[in-house]
Amino acid sequence: QVQLVESGGGLVQTGGSLTLSCAASGRTLSNYPVGWFRQTPGKEREFVATISWSGGGTYYADSVKGRFTMSRDNAKNTVYLQMNNLKPEDTAVYYCARSTIVSTDPAVYDSWGQGTHVTVSS
């Protein structure tokens, strides 16, 4: 079983940047696609970005395209989400998760971290 731990969240002003990390332990992440999702109270978990196992393919939600960049370092067993030009509507708990296929559907992801809070002030 793989354990995922997100970090890097915090409070930032509109237009600011944050980099989230998702570190794995227990099992390797390097053979699996990984996704980032976010959730706000009372809402469904929302797809943000996903990356193929090699890092050669990345896919983004339209709401973050051009502002967020997902990458991975398989040697470090870590995945990143660089978030630029942050907006108040990006405020959420951000989760990383592992899957066996590249997908925007959270239902196909089987291992989830505990989440990291991102707050963007206006």
C-alpha positions in Angstrom: 0.0 0.0 0.0 1.3 3.4 -0.9 1.0 6.4 1.4 0.7 9.8 -0.1 1.5 13.0 1.8 0.7 16.4 0.3 2.5 19.6 1.4 3.1 23.1 0.3 -0.4 24.6 0.9 -0.9 27.9 2.6 -2.3 31.4 2.4 -1.4 33.5 -0.6 -2.7 36.7 -2.2 -4.5 36.8 -5.5 -1.9 36.5 -8.3 0.5 34.7 -6.1 2.1 31.3 -6.5 2.4 28.1 -4.5 4.0 24.7 -5.3 2.4 21.6 -3.9 4.2 18.4 -3.4 2.9 14.9 -3.1 5.5 12.5 -1.6 4.9 8.7 -1.6 6.2 6.1 0.8 5.6 2.4 1.1 5.4 1.8 -2.6 6.7 3.5 -5.6 4.7 6.1 -7.6 6.9 5.9 -10.6 4.8 3.3 -12.5 1.5 5.0 -12.0 -0.3 8.1 -13.2 -1.0 10.6 -10.5 -3.8 13.2 -10.2 -4.4 16.3 -8.3 -7.9 17.1 -7.2 -9.5 19.8 -5.0 -12.5 20.1 -2.8 -14.4 22.8 -1.1 -17.0 22.3 1.6 -20.3 21.0 0.2 -18.9 20.4 -3.2 -17.8 17.3 -5.1 -14.1 16.6 -5.5 -12.9 18.4 -8.6 -10.3 17.3 -11.1 -7.4 19.7 -11.4 -4.6 17.9 -13.2 -3.1 14.5 -14.0 0.2 13.2 -15.2 1.2 10.0 -16.9 3.7 7.6 -15.2 6.6 8.9 -17.3 5.6 12.5 -17.0 5.3 12.7 -20.8 1.6 13.5 -20.7 -0.2 16.0 -18.6 -3.8 17.1 -18.6 -5.5 20.0 -16.9 -8.9 21.2 -16.0 -9.9 24.2 -18.2 -10.1 26.3 -15.0 -6.4 25.9 -14.3 -4.9 25.5 -17.8 -2.2 28.0 -18.4 -1.7 28.7 -14.7 -0.9 25.3 -13.2 1.9 22.9 -14.1 2.1 19.4 -13.0 5.4 17.5 -12.9 7.0 14.5 -11.3 10.4 13.3 -10.2 10.3 9.5 -10.1 13.7 9.3 -8.5 12.3 11.2 -5.6 8.9 9.4 -5.7 7.3 12.9 -5.7 4.8 14.7 -7.8 4.4 18.5 -7.9 1.8 21.1 -8.8 3.1 24.5 -9.6 0.3 27.0 -9.2 0.7 30.5 -10.6 -1.6 33.5 -10.9 -3.8 32.1 -8.1 -7.4 33.3 -7.8 -9.8 33.2 -4.9 -11.7 30.5 -6.6 -8.7 28.2 -6.3 -9.2 28.1 -2.6 -9.7 24.5 -1.6 -8.2 21.4 0.0 -5.9 19.9 -2.6 -5.4 16.1 -2.8 -3.1 13.9 -4.7 -4.0 10.4 -5.7 -2.6 7.4 -7.6 -4.3 5.5 -10.4 -3.5 2.8 -12.9 -4.9 4.9 -15.8 -4.8 8.5 -16.8 -8.2 9.8 -15.9 -10.1 12.9 -14.8 -12.5 10.7 -12.8 -11.6 10.6 -9.1 -13.4 7.2 -8.8 -10.5 5.4 -10.6 -7.9 6.7 -8.1 -7.3 4.3 -5.3 -4.7 5.9 -3.0 -5.3 9.4 -1.6 -3.4 11.7 0.6 -4.8 13.6 3.5 -4.9 16.9 1.6 -3.3 20.3 1.9 -5.2 23.6 2.3 -4.8 26.4 -0.2 -6.3 29.7 0.6 -6.2 32.6 -1.9 -7.2 36.0 -0.5 -8.6 38.7 -2.6 
